């Protein structure tokens, strides 16, 4: 355990994070991102969070089997773009997603309920699988995510092999990891480089920025003209990719989807991860639950305990005077989210990037609050718990601390296992 002299929080934080800045982002958009403290969570609660993630993921896994075979009209009503329908019906890996993340809120009765599932392009990865361990070591406390990085490495290697085999590949695949450049997004860039570092001992890997990829009629290539076998697109959303055209108007996004369908290219996260990305899938799951169909009696109990009522219209909430949240079916980082409280108060996220996405309406739930130490002093923050699912199994956990709407300026709050009192 490191003992700190009587210095300020800012000085202690700077001393710790300064050596990490070459591969991490302690600040984002000119604001503090990573806090220099640890938030204690009892071991039994860590277990509870992962058990909840296991139950909720099994519901999504079963829903995927139904959705993959649903009529096109059903998928279109869930806001999936028309040109992605053939893509999302592909099953290329054993797991529906290789790296996904649930966002949970702890209720006053101790239960965890899910707000949403980022199954396709999750962030909050390097913080939980790498940095959290370093912070815990600095404070001499136990990391609840110890050992999860090895599990992530194993799952990624397995997914690369499965994906390559799915397209009929033999020998060793050429695996390319892509994101924005460092100067465009340090978070995307360093997360992607971190993930690549986990598997580059086993495969022929390279990092190629998104802008340097070349889409041709027979596949995806790097700048040197080498054809890519497996493409890891960390934060390139399919709902954006499917609309992308080059400067000449060529629909390069659709070409990439066609390459996956025609087995000229394998992608991670796999197509099935995008199938579960739409928040309208929560609408479908809740509708099946209300009608007590498709799921087993035990699964309906899990839905009742850990899902929130979610609809395509707000009528039920308005009629009963229930607080609710309006969020885009395809949206991230709290962008375009609005909270309508029963007392008439409305809370809106300033960013409005996803106004074209179909909205869903979800019952509002109060988030727990706690004081945290930051560069701004002692702050009261709302706590959102993230739990990754890796290769179909619950994995690293962590906390975002911020406003009532958890946006991209929320803090990363490192977590530790609470010491038992003997």
Secondary structure, 3 states (H helix, E strand, C coil): CCCCCCCCHHHHHHHHHHHHCCCCCCEECCEECECCCCEEECHHHHHHHHHHHHHHHHHHHHHHHHHHCCCHHHHHHCCCCHHHHHHHCCCCCCCCCCEEEEEEEECCCCCEEEEEEECCCCCCCHHHHHHHHHHHHHHCCCCCCCCHHHHHHHHHHHHHHHHHHHCCCCCCCEEEEECCCCCCCHHHHHHHHHHHHHHCCCCEEEECCHHHCEEECCEEECCCCCECCEEEECCCCHHHHCCCCCCCCCCHHHHHHHHHHCCCCEEECCHHHHHCCCCHHHHHHHHHHHCCCCCCHHHHHHHHHHCCCEECCCHHHHHHCCCEEEEECCCCCCCCCEEECCCCCEEECCCCCCCCCCEEEEECCCCCEEEEEECCEEEEEEEEEEEEEECCEEEEEEEEEECCCCCCCCEEECEEECCCCC
